[in-house]
Amino acid sequence: MSRLGNIGGRLYRGEVSVEFVARKRLWYAISGCILVISIAALAIRGLDYSVDFKGGSVFQFKAPAATSTQLNQVVETAGGGNDATIQTVGLGSNSSWQVQTEKLTFNEGTKVQDALAAAAKLPVNSVSSSFIGPTWGGQISQKALEALIAFLIAIVIYLSIAFEWKMASAALIALAHDIVITIGVYALTGFQVSPATVIGLLTILGYSLYDTVVVFDKVRENTAGLLGTGRSTYSQAANLALNQTLVRSINTSLIALMPVAAILVVGVALLGAGELKDLALVLFVGMLSGTYSSIFIATPALADLKEREPQYKALAKRVALRAAGGRAALRAKAKAGKGATVGGGTDSGQLEEAPDAGADYDDQQEADDSQPAPQAGEWVPAGRPAAGAAPRSQARSGPRQQPRRSSAAKRRPGGKKKRR
């Protein structure tokens, strides 16, 4: 448990690291498969729009003993069409049936209302009916599209000013990734697209960008002055930033997903159809996809864009050369140590550590001390101690003594011999 508690600090300090950017091809492949499935589901099955978008008639009543199959047959027999949507709304004793049909005339709507009242053994007035035209749904779609375009333009401008245009491009790639996956999940599950879905979709756009901007801010901090130091490539610095914010992103996403998941479970299992379920579903899928894209898509895409710049290409070559030189030096040192071990007559089945610089200095010092002391008048090489002198390792610090001069070599400062 203590190791799990310290994982965030170890990731931040770079003691452990998860290679996100280096494995970008794997993440791209996974996202590509999900996107293909989402687009295929959208093209084949399409979206199931609620009556608010496509228009139609809505009948609502309470009938605990009725079943959806029975009500569907009643509506079809009464002329309400064979594509009616029948759902339960509410919980327990307050639950009721909601029947949505295509656009019906006044006479057709009256027939369906009477048939439903008879099947449920209720007075006709107990079955409420309403008609919704497609104009309102069209207006909602148009306003949502306009809001989305304005939102994207504002985000591009802000990120380009606060960061740079390549970060804005990477953020938009991750954003489009989240939108397509969320819409694809709606196409696969067959959940209705209601006005609450549109509201939730606009909400997750902001959440996805929030997580991405936090990671990009750390990337900008780690890459400041990177070209001058040359210690790592842009991808390596971006990967470090991603690891440093990983625990924060996961914790934030979990805290946000837990209440949304609770609302979704309650809405689907207990409340049935309703705006709450539609809103919770789009929030849950969008938040989950936004967390994935901010970690596995946005930062690798940014690193791809930056590594194409000439200065970062040159930086990557310098880092690679430095790493290759370090590995070559280690191999040469290991080879030299192995050769010294074999030359010394040691057993070839045993491994010995390579000698370090301190050992070489000590061996040289012992060799100097083991040489015989020079005799009087003998020439002494530079760096070799005189007879009776203490070894260099034990010499005391003090004023440096001038060398003695012979009587024949004594001269005055002017260069003349000294007069006797």
C-alpha positions as CSV (number, residue, x, y, z in Angstrom):
1,M,0.0,0.0,0.0
2,S,2.9,2.4,0.8
3,R,4.3,1.8,-2.7
4,L,1.0,2.5,-4.3
5,G,0.7,5.7,-2.2
6,N,4.1,6.9,-3.4
7,I,3.6,6.1,-7.1
8,G,2.5,9.6,-7.9
9,G,5.6,11.1,-6.4
10,R,7.8,8.6,-8.2
11,L,6.2,9.3,-11.5
12,Y,6.6,13.1,-10.9
13,R,10.3,12.7,-10.0
14,G,10.9,10.4,-13.0
15,E,12.0,7.4,-10.9
16,V,9.4,5.3,-12.8
17,S,7.9,6.1,-16.1
18,V,5.2,4.7,-18.4
19,E,6.1,5.0,-22.1
20,F,3.0,6.7,-23.6
21,V,4.6,8.7,-26.4
22,A,6.9,5.9,-27.5
23,R,4.0,3.6,-27.9
24,K,1.9,6.0,-29.9
25,R,1.4,3.6,-32.8
26,L,-0.4,1.2,-30.4
27,W,-2.7,3.9,-29.1
28,Y,-3.4,5.2,-32.6
29,A,-4.3,1.6,-33.7
30,I,-6.7,1.2,-30.8
31,S,-8.4,4.5,-31.3
32,G,-8.6,3.8,-35.1
33,C,-10.5,0.6,-34.4
34,I,-12.9,2.3,-32.1
35,L,-13.5,5.1,-34.6
36,V,-14.1,2.7,-37.4
37,I,-16.7,0.8,-35.4
38,S,-18.4,4.1,-34.3
39,I,-18.5,5.5,-37.9
40,A,-19.8,2.1,-39.2
41,A,-22.6,2.0,-36.6
42,L,-23.5,5.6,-37.3
43,A,-23.7,4.9,-41.1
44,I,-25.5,1.6,-40.8
45,R,-27.8,2.1,-37.8
46,G,-28.0,5.8,-37.5
47,L,-29.2,7.8,-34.5
48,D,-32.5,7.4,-32.9
49,Y,-33.8,10.9,-32.5
50,S,-36.4,11.7,-29.9
51,V,-39.8,13.2,-30.8
52,D,-38.3,16.6,-29.9
53,F,-36.2,16.4,-33.1
54,K,-38.3,14.5,-35.6
55,G,-41.7,15.5,-34.4
56,G,-44.7,13.3,-33.6
57,S,-47.4,12.4,-31.1
58,V,-46.8,11.5,-27.4
59,F,-49.2,9.6,-25.3
60,Q,-48.7,9.1,-21.5
61,F,-50.7,7.2,-19.0
62,K,-50.4,4.9,-16.0
63,A,-51.0,1.2,-16.5
64,P,-49.0,-1.1,-14.1
65,A,-50.5,-4.3,-15.6
66,A,-49.7,-3.5,-19.2
67,T,-46.6,-4.6,-21.2
68,S,-44.6,-3.0,-23.9
69,T,-45.5,-5.8,-26.4
70,Q,-49.2,-5.4,-25.8
71,L,-49.1,-1.6,-26.1
72,N,-47.1,-1.8,-29.3
73,Q,-49.7,-4.1,-30.9
74,V,-52.5,-1.8,-29.8
75,V,-50.9,1.2,-31.4
76,E,-50.2,-0.6,-34.6
77,T,-53.8,-1.9,-34.8
78,A,-55.2,1.6,-34.2
79,G,-53.2,3.1,-37.1
80,G,-50.3,4.6,-35.1
81,G,-47.6,2.9,-37.2
82,N,-45.3,0.0,-36.5
83,D,-42.3,2.1,-35.3
84,A,-43.7,3.4,-32.0
85,T,-41.3,4.0,-29.1
86,I,-42.6,2.7,-25.8
87,Q,-40.8,3.5,-22.6
88,T,-41.5,3.7,-18.9
89,V,-41.1,7.0,-17.1
90,G,-40.8,7.3,-13.3
91,L,-40.2,4.9,-10.4
92,G,-42.5,2.6,-8.5
93,S,-46.0,3.7,-8.1
94,N,-45.3,6.9,-9.9
95,S,-44.2,5.1,-13.1
96,S,-46.1,5.6,-16.3
97,W,-46.0,4.6,-19.9
98,Q,-44.9,6.9,-22.6
99,V,-45.7,6.1,-26.2
100,Q,-44.1,8.1,-29.1
101,T,-45.5,7.7,-32.6
102,E,-44.9,9.4,-35.9
103,K,-46.8,12.5,-36.9
104,L,-50.5,11.7,-36.7
105,T,-53.6,13.7,-37.8
106,F,-56.2,14.7,-35.3
107,N,-58.5,11.7,-36.1
108,E,-55.6,9.2,-36.1
109,G,-54.4,10.6,-32.7
110,T,-57.9,10.2,-31.3
111,K,-58.1,6.6,-32.4
112,V,-54.8,5.7,-30.8
113,Q,-55.8,7.5,-27.6
114,D,-59.1,5.6,-27.4
115,A,-57.3,2.2,-28.1
116,L,-54.7,2.8,-25.4
117,A,-57.4,3.8,-22.8
118,A,-59.4,0.6,-23.7
119,A,-56.4,-1.7,-23.5
120,A,-55.3,-0.2,-20.1
121,K,-59.0,-0.1,-18.8
122,L,-58.7,3.6,-18.1
123,P,-61.0,6.6,-18.9
124,V,-60.1,8.4,-22.1
125,N,-59.2,11.5,-20.1
126,S,-56.5,9.5,-18.2
127,V,-54.4,9.2,-21.4
128,S,-52.8,12.5,-22.1
129,S,-51.8,13.3,-25.7
130,S,-49.6,16.0,-27.1
131,F,-48.3,16.9,-30.5
132,I,-44.7,18.1,-31.1
133,G,-43.7,19.5,-34.5
134,P,-40.3,19.0,-36.0
135,T,-39.6,22.7,-36.2
136,W,-38.5,23.0,-32.6
137,G,-36.1,20.1,-32.9
138,G,-34.7,21.6,-36.0
139,Q,-34.1,24.8,-34.2
140,I,-32.3,23.0,-31.4
141,S,-30.1,21.2,-33.9
142,Q,-29.2,24.4,-35.6
143,K,-28.4,26.3,-32.4
144,A,-26.3,23.4,-31.1
145,L,-24.3,23.4,-34.3
146,E,-23.7,27.1,-34.1
147,A,-22.6,26.8,-30.5
148,L,-20.2,24.0,-31.4
149,I,-18.6,26.0,-34.2
150,A,-18.3,29.1,-32.0
151,F,-16.8,27.0,-29.2
152,L,-14.2,25.4,-31.5
153,I,-13.2,28.8,-32.9
154,A,-12.8,30.2,-29.4
155,I,-10.7,27.3,-28.3
156,V,-8.4,27.5,-31.3
157,I,-7.8,31.2,-30.7
158,Y,-7.2,30.7,-26.9
159,L,-4.8,27.8,-27.3
160,S,-2.9,29.5,-30.1
161,I,-2.4,32.6,-27.9
162,A,-1.8,30.8,-24.6
163,F,0.3,28.0,-26.0
164,E,0.9,27.6,-29.8
165,W,-1.1,26.5,-32.8
166,K,0.3,23.0,-32.8
167,M,-1.0,22.4,-29.3
168,A,-4.4,23.8,-30.5
169,S,-4.3,21.3,-33.4
170,A,-3.5,18.4,-31.1
171,A,-6.3,19.4,-28.7
172,L,-8.8,19.6,-31.6
173,I,-7.7,16.1,-32.8
174,A,-8.5,14.7,-29.3
175,L,-11.8,16.7,-29.2
176,A,-12.9,15.2,-32.6
177,H,-11.9,11.8,-31.3
178,D,-14.2,12.2,-28.3
179,I,-17.2,13.5,-30.3
180,V,-17.1,10.6,-32.8
181,I,-16.8,8.0,-30.1
182,T,-19.6,9.4,-28.1
183,I,-21.9,9.6,-31.1
184,G,-20.9,6.1,-32.1
185,V,-21.8,4.7,-28.6
186,Y,-25.3,6.3,-29.1
187,A,-25.6,4.6,-32.5
188,L,-24.5,1.2,-31.1
189,T,-26.7,1.3,-28.0
190,G,-29.8,2.7,-29.7
191,F,-30.3,5.4,-27.0
192,Q,-32.4,8.3,-28.1
193,V,-30.8,11.6,-28.9
194,S,-32.7,14.2,-26.9
195,P,-32.1,17.9,-26.1
196,A,-30.4,16.7,-22.9
197,T,-28.0,14.7,-25.0
198,V,-27.0,17.9,-26.9
199,I,-26.4,19.7,-23.6
200,G,-24.3,16.9,-22.3
201,L,-22.3,16.8,-25.5
202,L,-21.4,20.4,-25.2
203,T,-20.5,19.9,-21.5
204,I,-18.0,17.0,-22.2
205,L,-16.2,19.2,-24.8
206,G,-15.2,21.5,-22.1
207,Y,-14.2,18.7,-19.7
208,S,-12.1,17.0,-22.4
209,L,-10.2,20.2,-23.2
210,Y,-9.7,21.0,-19.5
211,D,-7.8,17.8,-18.9
212,T,-5.8,18.2,-22.2
213,V,-4.8,21.8,-21.3
214,V,-3.5,20.7,-17.9
215,V,-1.2,18.2,-19.6
216,F,-0.1,20.7,-22.2
217,D,0.8,23.3,-19.6
218,K,3.2,20.8,-18.0
219,V,4.6,19.9,-21.4
220,R,5.3,23.6,-22.0
221,E,7.1,23.8,-18.7
222,N,9.3,20.7,-19.3
223,T,10.2,21.8,-22.8
224,A,11.2,25.3,-22.0
225,G,14.9,25.7,-22.9
226,L,15.1,22.2,-24.2
227,L,17.1,23.1,-27.3
228,G,19.8,24.7,-25.2
229,T,20.3,21.8,-22.8
230,G,20.0,19.0,-25.2
231,R,19.4,16.5,-22.4
232,S,16.3,14.8,-24.0
233,T,14.1,14.9,-27.1
234,Y,10.8,16.7,-27.2
235,S,9.0,13.3,-27.1
236,Q,10.9,12.3,-23.9
237,A,10.1,15.6,-22.2
238,A,6.4,15.4,-23.2
239,N,6.3,11.8,-21.9
240,L,7.7,13.0,-18.6
241,A,5.1,15.7,-18.3
242,L,2.4,13.1,-19.1
243,N,3.7,10.9,-16.3
244,Q,3.9,13.8,-13.9
245,T,0.2,14.6,-14.4
246,L,-1.0,11.0,-14.8
247,V,-2.2,10.4,-11.2
248,R,-3.9,13.8,-11.1
249,S,-5.8,13.1,-14.4
250,I,-6.9,9.6,-13.2
251,N,-8.0,10.9,-9.8
252,T,-10.0,13.8,-11.3
253,S,-11.7,11.6,-13.8
254,L,-12.6,9.0,-11.2
255,I,-14.1,11.6,-8.9
256,A,-16.1,13.0,-11.8
257,L,-17.2,9.6,-13.2
258,M,-18.5,8.1,-10.0
259,P,-21.5,10.4,-9.4
260,V,-22.3,10.3,-13.2
261,A,-22.2,6.5,-13.1
262,A,-24.5,6.5,-10.1
263,I,-27.0,8.8,-12.0
264,L,-26.8,6.6,-15.1
265,V,-27.4,3.4,-13.1
266,V,-30.4,4.9,-11.3
267,G,-31.7,6.4,-14.5
268,V,-31.5,3.2,-16.5
269,A,-32.4,0.6,-13.9
270,L,-35.0,2.5,-11.9
271,L,-36.3,5.6,-13.5
272,G,-36.4,4.4,-17.1
273,A,-36.6,6.8,-19.9
274,G,-36.1,10.5,-19.2
275,E,-33.9,13.5,-19.6
276,L,-31.7,12.4,-16.6
277,K,-30.7,9.2,-18.3
278,D,-29.9,10.9,-21.5
279,L,-27.7,13.5,-19.8
280,A,-25.9,10.9,-17.6
281,L,-25.1,8.6,-20.5
282,V,-23.5,11.3,-22.7
283,L,-21.5,12.7,-19.7
284,F,-20.2,9.2,-18.7
285,V,-19.1,8.3,-22.2
286,G,-17.7,11.7,-23.0
287,M,-15.7,11.9,-19.7
288,L,-14.3,8.5,-20.1
289,S,-13.3,9.2,-23.7
290,G,-11.9,12.6,-22.8
291,T,-9.6,11.1,-20.2
292,Y,-8.4,8.5,-22.6
293,S,-7.7,11.0,-25.4
294,S,-5.9,13.5,-23.2
295,I,-3.4,10.8,-22.2
296,F,-3.1,8.5,-25.3
297,I,-4.0,10.8,-28.2
298,A,-3.4,14.5,-27.5
299,T,0.2,14.4,-26.2
300,P,1.5,11.8,-28.7
301,A,-0.1,13.9,-31.5
302,L,1.6,17.0,-30.2
303,A,4.9,15.2,-30.0
304,D,4.4,14.1,-33.6
305,L,3.8,17.6,-34.8
306,K,6.8,19.1,-32.9
307,E,9.3,16.4,-33.9
308,R,8.8,17.4,-37.5
309,E,10.4,20.8,-36.9
310,P,14.1,21.0,-38.0
311,Q,15.4,22.1,-34.6
312,Y,13.8,19.2,-32.8
313,K,15.0,16.8,-35.5
314,A,18.5,18.0,-34.9
315,L,18.0,17.7,-31.1
316,A,16.8,14.1,-31.5
317,K,20.0,13.3,-33.5
318,R,22.2,14.9,-30.8
319,V,20.5,13.0,-28.1
320,A,20.8,9.8,-30.0
321,L,24.5,10.3,-30.7
322,R,25.1,11.1,-27.0
323,A,23.3,8.0,-25.9
324,A,25.2,5.9,-28.5
325,G,28.5,7.3,-27.2
326,G,27.6,6.6,-23.7
327,R,26.8,3.0,-24.5
328,A,30.0,2.6,-26.5
329,A,32.0,3.9,-23.6
330,L,30.4,1.5,-21.2
331,R,31.1,-1.4,-23.6
332,A,34.7,-0.3,-24.0
333,K,35.1,-0.1,-20.2
334,A,33.6,-3.5,-19.8
335,K,35.8,-5.0,-22.5
336,A,38.9,-3.4,-20.9
337,G,38.0,-4.8,-17.5
338,K,37.4,-8.2,-19.0
339,G,40.8,-8.1,-20.8
340,A,42.6,-7.1,-17.5
341,T,40.9,-9.9,-15.7
342,V,42.0,-12.5,-18.3
343,G,45.6,-11.2,-18.4
344,G,45.9,-11.4,-14.7
345,G,45.4,-15.2,-14.7
346,T,42.1,-15.3,-12.9
347,D,39.6,-18.0,-13.4
348,S,37.6,-17.4,-16.5
349,G,34.4,-18.7,-14.9
350,Q,34.4,-15.8,-12.4
351,L,33.4,-12.2,-12.9
352,E,35.3,-9.4,-11.5
353,E,34.4,-5.7,-11.3
354,A,36.2,-3.3,-13.6
355,P,38.9,-1.2,-11.8
356,D,38.0,2.4,-11.3
357,A,40.1,5.5,-11.6
358,G,40.9,5.5,-7.9
359,A,42.4,2.1,-8.1
360,D,44.7,3.1,-11.0
361,Y,45.9,6.1,-9.0
362,D,46.7,4.0,-5.9
363,D,48.6,1.4,-8.1
364,Q,50.7,4.2,-9.6
365,Q,51.4,5.7,-6.2
366,E,52.6,2.3,-4.9
367,A,54.9,2.0,-7.9
368,D,56.4,5.4,-7.2
369,D,57.0,4.6,-3.6
370,S,58.5,1.2,-4.3
371,Q,61.3,2.7,-6.5
372,P,64.8,2.9,-4.9
373,A,65.9,6.3,-3.5
374,P,68.3,8.2,-5.7
375,Q,72.0,8.6,-4.5
376,A,73.7,11.9,-3.9
377,G,74.4,13.7,-7.2
378,E,72.1,11.4,-9.2
379,W,69.6,13.0,-11.5
380,V,66.1,12.8,-10.2
381,P,63.1,12.7,-12.7
382,A,60.4,15.2,-12.3
383,G,57.7,13.9,-10.0
384,R,59.9,11.4,-8.2
385,P,60.7,12.0,-4.5
386,A,64.3,12.4,-3.3
387,A,66.0,10.1,-0.9
388,G,64.5,10.1,2.5
389,A,61.6,12.3,1.4
390,A,58.1,11.3,2.5
391,P,55.7,9.9,-0.1
392,R,53.5,12.3,-1.9
393,S,50.5,10.9,-0.2
394,Q,52.0,11.8,3.2
395,A,53.8,15.0,2.4
396,R,53.0,17.9,4.6
397,S,51.9,21.2,3.2
398,G,54.4,24.0,3.7
399,P,56.5,26.6,1.9
400,R,58.1,25.4,-1.3
401,Q,61.9,25.1,-1.0
402,Q,64.2,26.4,-3.7
403,P,66.6,23.9,-5.3
404,R,70.2,24.1,-4.2
405,R,72.8,25.5,-6.5
406,S,76.4,24.4,-6.8
407,S,79.2,26.8,-6.1
408,A,80.1,26.8,-9.8
409,A,76.6,27.7,-10.7
410,K,76.2,30.6,-8.3
411,R,75.8,33.8,-10.2
412,R,74.7,37.3,-9.5
413,P,71.4,38.6,-10.9
414,G,73.3,40.3,-13.6
415,G,74.7,37.0,-14.9
416,K,78.3,37.6,-13.7
417,K,80.3,35.3,-11.4
418,K,80.5,36.1,-7.8
419,R,83.8,37.8,-6.8
420,R,85.7,36.2,-4.0
